[in-house]
Amino acid sequence: MDKKAKRVDEVVWTGKSDRKIAAESEIFEPKTSSTGKTVYKVAREAGPASGTAKPLYPEAVNERPAEPKRIPAKAPASTAPKQAPTAREKGRVIAQTVVGSFVDRMKAEAQRKGGALSLDDIEALDQEFGEKTAALEVLFEKTFEEFARSYASRAAENRRENSFDRLIVSSFERLLTGGKGPSAAQGGISRRIMPGFFMALNMMLGQDEVATFRAKAEAVFDRVNKSDGAVDWPAFFTAAKDVRLDVLIAMAVHFSRPDKRAAWFLDMINDHLSPADTDPETDATWRLSRHSYERLIDVLFSDLMAAVGSPKAREAITKRFGPETCTSVVAIMKGLGA
């Protein structure tokens, strides 16, 4: 206690400080008392710990204004149109939906009946399925209408993808209105039949077989038309005559009952004519008659009718399709007037 306290030099307060506020600490600021002395009093208590020390007098610190937060610009949305589903994709979805619905319903009923269905059960289900026909008719009608409009919009385009259609139509194009064909008053057949005609073709042959024929036609098209210039359609028709004959043979086996096939074909075409404005040369109420249908079928199968009358051609058909198919095609062509 005899030792004297070490003298501390007075520090002049300048009003500025570089001290930092420690988390959870008390803050003291200089004040002047009533006697004129400088004292330090608690100014405030620090708030909750923030993990970062703060300057005692932030206004005395030369700080840069905070830069605005940059928000990264969003990438522009893609404007590329989505690929429209093809007719084959639409058909597959419809088929899977319908068949799947029927199968699931039969499974559920069989499970309820103990694992088996009787004839009475199946008849009851048949009645239930029949009640769903109206909804299916609306679905199919909408799909067919979309197909008809799509076909009408591209029918006049000289494209590689249209080569198969042009190949088939070339056999009876002279019967159609427009171009060098006869007028409707002269018995010409309206080109509005095309959507229904190709729907019937697809249903008779099946999507897979039609796709195979299309690929063959396009291969011939590429071989004949190697440049980007005008399409040489006559040369293509000549080069692809075997492809067309194969299609006609595949179609012919579906005409074993010509009257029933005629009624079905007429309904398919007349129920799915393309819009009237696609063929201004014919009246909006125009329909394909039975007489015009028979003319169309005669001309369509004329090459095959001629082929079955030739022993050499029949031998070629037998080698490619088998004797049963050849015999059937010969009989059917004779029934159609060969």
Secondary structure, 3 states (H helix, E strand, C coil): CCCCCCCCCCCCCCCCCCCEECCCCEEEEEEECCCCCEEEEEEEECCCCCCCCEECCHHHCCCCCCCCCCCCCCCCCCCCCCCCCCHHHHHHHHHHHHHHHHHHHHHHHHHHCCCCCCHHHHHHHHHHHHHCHHHHHHHHHHHHHHHHHHHHHHCCCCCHHHHHHHHHHCCCHHHECCCCCCCHHHCCECHHHHHHHHHHHHHHHCHHHHHHHHHHHHHHHHHHCCCCCCCCHHHHHHHCHHHHHHHHHHHHHHHCCHHHHHHHHHHHHHCCCCCHHHCCCCCCCCCCCHHHHHHHHHHHCHHHHHHHCCHHHHHHHHHHHCHHHHHHHHHHHHHCCC
